[in-house]
Amino acid sequence: MIPRIYIPGDSGALALGAEKVAKAVRAELAERGIEAKIVRNGSRGAYFLEPMVEVATANGRVAYGPVKPSDVKSLFDCGFLTGGHHKRWLGAPDKTPFLAKQTRLTFARCGVTDPLSLDHYKAHGGLNGLQNAVAMTPADIVKQVTESGLRGRGGAGFPTGIKWKTVLDTSADRKYIVCNADEGDSGTFADRMIMEGDPFVLIEGMAIAGIATGATKGFIYIRSEYPHAVAVMQKAVEIARRAGVLGVNVLGSPNSFDMEVRVGAGAYVCGEETALLDSLEGKRGQVRAKPPLPAHKGLFGKPTVINNVISLASVPVIMDKGAAFYKDFGMGRSRGTIPIQIAGNVKYAGLYEAAFGMTLGEIVDDIGGGTATGRPVKAVQVGGPLGAYFPRALFDTPFDYEAFAAKDGLIGHAGIVVFDDSADMLKQARFAMEFCAIESCGKCTPCRIGSTRGVEVLDRLAENIEPEKQIALVTDLCNTMKFGSLCALGGFTPYPVMSALNHFPDDFRPTPVAEAAE
């Protein structure tokens, strides 16, 4: 049997040197006259171990990592093609500590399969959900998704089934499915991992959504900063179309659904669903007033389902295993699993898929391993640049939509960024205001003007100019932005600012220069 070597080709692994490793492996194979197949799989998400090279042996796959090009010759000398021991030896990849305790439903195939092999996808359970869906009525599909408890994984946590039912019940000559792949939050990479490592699961989820709602056309809106994801998704759509997964007769059924990839210019506000729709229509990405809701009048004025990548990629397992299976994971109203993305100043950075309910402390300390610098954790920002900063005093908060909301936080896209005790929270608060000022679409005054004034106020505070007055002013400003902004960009910017102010008040009262000199 020809040896099979797996070397990740996703952008995260490439950034860590995977292409150089692949080149070195090819050269060593040629030098030794060994015939082998190199598969460019996606990453399993343990980025602190990337590039992670795996080899298929008689006893299963064996992983090595992080592998450097200089390690390749010694890997061959140690017999790594048959799982031989080496200083980079990790053993069975799914038994490594970071991966062993995960509950992989949405990401079950990431890092395991060849991303562009439909046969490999089907061999690992792919298309089972779509096969079940084409034999059901749209109402029954919507009912199953509703009963699963799946909520939008893009940030708002809105029940997916309710959104689908609204579109199903709205009459129109054309309906659309739009996948929001404009992943722009700091510390997030789950969407990119799916698109580059298991693109067919997203295609399958969108096709199911189309059949469930009567939509016949889908669009994946990907930010331009994701060229690898764009390339993989375009190839996967072509493969799926040729195989009859997409087209006028989905899997040989009477259902019609096709889709295409569109690339956005990279504006953060286009992550907001109505700004995304304007951009998709060829307009400047600006937030629309609601009502009407996109479910009634969305893309080109037609009923439209807008879900993010992880929401849609979670649907196939629900349609395959059933609503009760999926709902059995999680806590409260937060059902199923969530791909937690651990980043920042952390020892073990990567994606960790688990059921809702783990505490923030477990995620940061046990899974993330604390800070990479070895210094104490000072703050953790959850939910992207608009997420709240949580101090260690709140590390007992379970990862759950309602639990985070009760602590004035939000899960968002489940990105976690860790900071050690050297972080200046006043500077972090200023960054939030500056970020909002730069990324604002400019349509509403609280966001457009409020963020600019916020930067000015925090700059005066940093200069110790009437600090109590500035603190009162920024608090009032945040209140205005929170309740007066047209969308979440301006409405959520107060979360990082006020959480930093409330939990780290000492950072907002700089020591006067004269006192510091003494």
C-alpha positions in Angstrom: 0.0 0.0 0.0 1.2 3.5 -0.9 1.9 5.5 2.3 -0.4 8.4 2.9 1.0 11.6 4.5 -1.3 14.3 5.7 0.1 17.9 5.8 -2.4 20.7 6.5 -2.9 23.2 3.7 -5.2 25.6 5.5 -4.1 29.2 6.0 -3.4 28.8 9.7 -1.0 26.0 9.2 0.5 27.7 6.2 1.3 30.7 8.3 3.2 28.5 10.6 5.3 26.9 7.8 3.3 24.0 6.5 4.2 24.7 2.9 7.9 24.5 3.7 7.4 21.3 5.5 5.4 19.8 2.5 8.2 20.9 0.2 10.8 19.2 2.4 8.8 16.0 2.6 8.4 15.8 -1.2 12.2 16.4 -1.6 13.0 13.6 1.0 10.6 11.2 -0.7 12.3 11.9 -4.1 15.7 11.6 -2.5 14.9 8.2 -1.0 12.9 6.9 -4.0 9.8 6.4 -1.9 6.4 6.6 -3.5 3.8 8.2 -1.2 0.6 10.3 -1.5 0.6 13.7 0.3 -2.9 14.8 1.3 -3.3 18.5 2.1 -6.0 18.3 4.8 -7.3 21.0 7.0 -6.0 21.7 10.5 -7.5 19.9 13.5 -7.3 23.3 15.3 -4.4 22.6 17.7 -2.4 25.4 16.2 0.3 25.3 18.9 1.2 21.9 17.3 1.1 23.1 13.7 2.5 22.2 11.3 1.2 18.8 12.4 2.1 16.0 10.0 0.2 12.8 10.1 0.8 9.4 8.5 -1.7 6.6 8.0 -0.3 3.4 9.4 -1.7 -0.1 9.9 -2.6 0.8 13.5 -4.3 4.1 12.5 -3.0 7.6 12.0 0.1 8.9 13.9 0.8 12.6 14.3 4.1 14.5 14.6 4.3 18.2 15.5 5.1 21.0 15.4 7.3 19.8 12.5 10.0 22.1 11.1 11.6 21.5 7.7 14.8 20.7 9.5 13.0 17.8 11.2 12.0 16.0 8.0 15.2 14.1 7.4 15.3 12.7 10.9 11.6 11.8 10.7 12.3 9.5 7.8 15.4 8.1 9.6 13.1 7.2 12.5 10.7 5.4 10.3 7.8 7.9 10.6 6.0 6.3 7.6 5.2 3.4 9.9 4.7 5.5 13.1 8.2 5.4 14.4 9.2 7.4 17.5 10.7 10.8 17.1 11.1 13.9 19.3 8.0 15.3 17.5 6.0 12.2 17.9 2.4 12.8 19.3 0.8 9.5 18.8 -2.8 9.2 17.7 -3.9 12.7 16.9 -7.4 12.4 18.4 -5.8 11.1 21.7 -3.7 14.2 22.3 -4.8 16.0 25.4 -6.1 19.1 23.5 -8.3 17.0 21.2 -9.2 14.0 23.3 -11.8 15.7 25.5 -13.5 17.6 22.7 -17.0 16.9 21.5 -16.6 17.2 17.8 -19.9 17.4 15.9 -19.6 20.3 13.5 -15.8 19.9 13.2 -15.8 16.0 13.2 -14.0 15.9 9.8 -11.7 18.9 10.0 -8.1 17.7 9.8 -9.3 14.2 9.1 -10.5 14.2 5.5 -9.2 15.5 2.2 -11.2 18.8 2.0 -11.9 18.5 -1.8 -12.7 14.8 -1.9 -16.5 14.2 -2.0 -15.9 10.5 -1.7 -13.9 11.0 1.5 -16.6 13.3 2.8 -19.3 10.7 2.2 -17.1 8.0 3.8 -17.1 10.0 7.0 -20.9 10.5 7.2 -21.2 13.4 4.8 -24.5 13.9 2.9 -26.5 11.7 5.3 -28.3 14.8 6.6 -29.1 16.0 3.0 -30.3 12.5 2.0 -32.7 12.6 4.9 -33.8 16.1 4.1 -34.8 15.4 0.5 -37.2 12.8 1.7 -38.9 15.2 4.2 -41.3 18.1 3.8 -39.9 21.6 4.3 -42.1 22.0 7.4 -40.7 18.8 9.0 -37.1 19.9 8.3 -37.8 23.3 10.0 -39.4 21.5 12.9 -36.4 19.3 13.4 -34.0 22.2 13.3 -36.2 24.2 15.7 -36.5 21.3 18.2 -32.7 20.8 18.1 -32.4 24.2 19.9 -29.8 25.4 17.4 -29.1 29.2 17.7 -27.2 31.5 15.5 -23.5 31.0 16.1 -22.6 34.3 14.5 -23.2 36.3 17.7 -26.8 37.1 18.3 -27.9 33.6 19.3 -31.2 33.9 17.5 -33.0 30.5 17.1 -32.2 29.2 13.7 -35.5 27.3 13.3 -37.6 30.4 13.9 -35.7 32.3 11.2 -36.2 29.5 8.7 -39.9 29.2 9.5 -40.4 32.9 8.9 -38.9 32.5 5.4 -40.8 29.3 4.7 -44.1 31.0 5.6 -43.4 34.1 3.5 -44.7 33.8 -0.1 -42.5 35.0 -2.9 -41.4 34.0 -6.4 -37.8 33.7 -5.2 -36.0 33.1 -1.9 -32.4 33.1 -1.0 -30.0 31.5 1.5 -27.1 33.8 2.4 -24.1 32.5 4.4 -22.3 35.2 6.3 -18.7 34.1 6.1 -17.4 37.7 6.8 -15.6 36.4 9.9 -13.9 39.6 11.2 -13.8 39.3 15.0 -10.4 39.3 16.7 -9.4 35.8 17.8 -11.8 34.0 15.6 -11.0 31.5 12.9 -13.8 28.8 13.1 -15.5 29.8 9.9 -12.2 29.8 8.0 -11.3 26.3 9.4 -14.6 24.9 8.1 -14.4 26.5 4.7 -10.7 25.4 4.2 -10.9 22.0 6.0 -14.5 20.7 5.4 -16.2 22.9 2.8 -18.8 20.2 1.8 -20.5 20.4 5.2 -21.2 24.1 4.6 -22.6 23.3 1.1 -24.7 20.5 2.6 -26.1 22.8 5.3 -27.0 25.5 2.8 -28.7 23.0 0.5 -30.8 21.7 3.5 -31.7 25.3 4.4 -32.8 25.9 0.8 -35.0 22.8 0.7 -36.5 23.7 4.1 -37.5 27.2 3.1 -38.2 27.0 -0.6 -35.0 28.9 -1.5 -33.4 27.9 -4.8 -30.3 30.1 -4.7 -27.5 30.6 -2.2 -24.6 32.9 -1.7 -21.5 32.5 0.5 -20.2 36.0 1.3 -16.5 35.7 2.2 -14.2 38.5 3.2 -11.4 39.3 0.8 -8.8 38.6 3.6 -9.6 34.9 3.2 -8.2 34.0 -0.2 -7.5 30.4 0.7 -11.1 29.9 1.9 -12.4 31.6 -1.3 -10.4 29.2 -3.5 -11.4 26.1 -1.6 -15.1 27.0 -1.5 -15.2 27.8 -5.2 -13.6 24.4 -6.0 -15.9 22.6 -3.6 -19.0 24.2 -5.1 -18.0 23.1 -8.6 -17.3 19.5 -7.4 -20.7 19.4 -5.6 -22.5 20.7 -8.7 -20.9 18.1 -11.0 -21.9 15.4 -8.5 -25.5 16.4 -8.4 -25.3 17.7 -4.8 -26.3 21.1 -6.2 -28.4 21.9 -9.2 -31.9 21.4 -10.5 -32.3 18.0 -8.9 -30.5 17.9 -5.6 -29.3 14.3 -5.0 -31.8 13.2 -7.7 -34.8 14.7 -5.9 -37.3 17.3 -7.3 -35.6 20.0 -5.2 -33.6 22.6 -6.9 -30.7 24.5 -5.2 -27.5 26.1 -6.5 -25.1 28.5 -5.0 -22.0 30.7 -5.6 -19.2 32.4 -3.8 -19.1 36.2 -3.5 -16.1 38.1 -2.1 -16.5 41.2 0.2 -14.1 44.1 0.4 -13.3 43.5 4.1 -15.5 46.0 5.9 -16.2 44.9 9.5 -19.7 46.3 9.4 -20.5 43.9 6.5 -20.7 41.2 9.2 -24.0 42.8 10.1 -26.6 41.1 8.0 -28.3 44.0 6.3 -25.0 45.7 5.5 -23.9 42.4 4.1 -27.0 42.3 1.9 -26.3 45.8 0.5 -22.7 44.8 -0.3 -24.0 41.6 -1.9 -26.3 43.7 -4.1 -23.3 45.8 -5.3 -24.0 48.8 -3.0 -21.9 50.4 -0.3 -22.2 48.2 2.8 -24.5 50.2 5.1 -26.9 49.0 7.8 -30.6 49.0 6.9 -33.3 50.1 9.2 -35.6 47.2 10.5 -38.4 46.4 9.8 -38.6 45.0 7.2 -36.6 42.0 8.4 -34.4 40.2 5.9 -36.6 37.1 6.4 -39.4 39.1 4.7 -37.5 41.5 2.4 -33.8 40.6 2.2 -31.6 40.1 -0.8 -33.0 41.9 -3.8 -36.1 42.5 -1.7 -36.9 38.7 -1.4 -37.3 36.6 1.7 -33.8 35.6 2.8 -32.3 33.3 5.4 -29.0 34.8 6.7 -27.0 32.4 8.9 -23.3 32.3 9.6 -20.9 29.4 8.6 -21.1 27.5 11.9 -24.9 27.7 12.1 -25.3 26.2 8.6 -22.4 23.7 9.1 -24.2 22.4 12.3 -27.4 21.5 10.4 -26.2 18.3 8.7 -25.5 16.6 12.0 -28.9 17.5 13.2 -30.6 16.1 10.1 -28.4 13.0 10.3 -28.6 12.2 14.0 -31.9 13.9 14.9 -32.9 16.9 17.0 -32.9 15.0 20.3 -29.3 13.9 19.8 -28.1 17.5 19.2 -30.2 19.0 22.0 -28.8 16.5 24.5 -25.6 18.6 24.5 -25.4 22.0 26.3 -27.2 23.8 29.1 -30.3 26.0 29.5 -31.3 27.5 26.2 -27.8 27.0 24.8 -28.0 23.6 23.1 -25.5 21.6 21.1 -21.8 22.4 20.8 -19.8 25.6 20.3 -16.4 25.9 18.6 -14.5 28.0 21.2 -11.5 29.8 19.6 -8.7 30.4 22.1 -6.2 33.1 21.1 -4.1 35.9 22.4 -1.5 35.5 25.1 -2.3 31.9 25.8 -0.1 28.7 25.9 -2.3 26.4 23.9 -4.0 28.4 21.2 -6.6 26.7 19.0 -10.2 25.7 18.4 -11.9 23.6 21.0 -15.4 22.3 20.2 -17.4 21.3 23.3 -20.9 21.4 24.6 -22.1 24.7 26.2 -21.6 24.8 29.9 -17.8 24.8 30.5 -16.7 27.7 32.8 -14.5 30.5 31.4 -11.8 29.4 33.9 -11.8 25.9 32.7 -11.3 27.1 29.1 -8.5 29.6 29.9 -6.6 27.7 32.6 -7.2 24.0 31.9 -7.6 24.0 28.1 -5.6 27.1 27.2 -2.9 26.4 29.8 -2.8 30.0 31.0 -0.7 32.7 29.4 2.2 32.0 27.0 4.3 34.5 29.0 3.8 32.7 32.3 2.4 35.9 33.9 -1.0 35.9 35.6 -4.1 36.2 33.5 -5.5 39.7 33.9 -8.4 39.8 31.5 -10.2 37.7 28.8 -12.2 39.3 26.0 -15.0 37.1 24.8 -16.9 37.8 21.6 -14.5 39.7 19.4 -13.5 43.4 19.5 -17.0 44.3 20.8 -17.0 41.7 23.5 -16.7 42.5 27.2 -13.5 42.0 29.2 -13.9 39.4 32.0 -11.6 39.5 35.1 -10.6 36.4 37.0 -13.4 37.1 39.5 -15.9 36.1 36.7 -14.1 33.0 35.6 -16.8 30.8 37.1 -19.2 32.0 34.4 -20.4 29.1 32.3 -20.1 29.4 28.5 -23.8 30.0 27.9 -25.6 32.9 26.1 -27.8 33.8 29.0 -25.1 33.4 31.6 -22.8 35.8 29.8 -25.6 38.3 29.2 -26.3 38.3 32.9 -22.7 39.4 33.5 -23.0 42.2 30.8 -21.0 40.1 28.3 -21.7 38.2 25.1 -20.5 35.0 23.5 -20.6 36.4 20.0 -18.6 34.2 17.6 -17.0 32.4 20.6 -13.6 34.0 20.2 -11.5 34.2 23.4 -8.5 36.5 23.6 -6.3 36.3 26.7 -4.3 39.1 28.3 -1.7 38.9 31.0 -1.2 41.4 33.9 0.9 43.7 31.7 -2.2 44.8 29.7 -3.3 48.4 30.0 -7.1 48.3 30.0 -7.5 52.0 29.3 -5.6 51.4 26.1 -7.8 48.5 25.3 -10.9 50.6 25.9 -9.5 53.3 23.6 -8.9 50.7 21.0 -12.5 49.7 21.0 -13.6 53.2 20.4 -11.0 53.7 17.7 -12.0 50.5 16.0 -15.7 51.5 16.0 -14.8 55.0 14.6 -12.7 53.4 11.7 -15.2 50.7 10.9 -18.5 52.6 11.3 -20.6 52.8 8.1 -21.5 56.3 9.2 -25.3 55.9 8.9 -26.2 56.7 12.5 -25.0 59.5 14.7 -24.4 57.6 18.0 -21.9 55.2 16.3 -20.3 57.6 13.8 -19.8 60.6 16.2 -20.0 58.8 19.6 -17.0 56.6 18.8 -14.9 59.6 17.7 -15.8 61.5 20.8 -15.0 58.4 22.8 -11.4 58.3 21.6 -11.0 62.0 22.5 -12.4 61.5 26.0 -10.2 58.5 26.7 -7.2 60.4 25.4 -7.9 63.1 27.9 -8.3 60.5 30.6 -4.9 59.0 29.7 -3.4 62.5 30.1 -5.0 62.7 33.6 -7.1 65.8 32.6 -10.1 65.9 35.1 -10.3 62.1 35.3 -13.6 61.9 37.2 -15.2 64.2 34.7 -13.9 62.1 31.7 -15.1 58.8 33.4 -18.6 60.3 33.8 -18.6 61.5 30.2 -17.5 58.2 28.7 -20.1 56.4 30.8 -22.8 58.6 29.5 -21.5 58.3 25.9 -21.5 54.5 26.1 -25.1 54.6 27.3 -26.1 56.7 24.3 -24.2 54.4 21.9 -25.7 51.3 23.4 -29.3 52.3 23.1 -29.2 54.7 20.2 -27.1 53.0 17.6 -28.7 51.4 14.5 -26.8 48.2 14.7 -24.5 46.1 17.0 -21.3 47.9 15.9 -22.1 51.0 17.8 -24.5 49.2 20.2 -21.9 46.7 21.4 -18.8 49.0 21.5 -19.7 50.0 25.1 -19.3 46.4 26.2 -15.4 46.4 26.1 -15.2 50.0 27.2 -17.5 49.7 30.2 -16.3 46.2 31.3 -12.7 47.5 31.3 -13.7 50.5 33.3 -15.8 48.6 35.8 -13.5 45.6 36.3 -10.2 47.4 36.1 -10.8 50.9 37.5 -7.2 51.5 38.6 -6.1 51.5 34.9 -8.5 54.4 34.3 -7.0 56.6 37.0 -3.4 57.2 35.8 -0.9 58.3 38.4 -0.1 62.0 37.9 3.4 62.6 36.4 4.5 64.5 39.6 3.5 61.7 41.9 5.2 59.1 39.6 8.4 61.1 39.7 8.4 61.1 43.6 
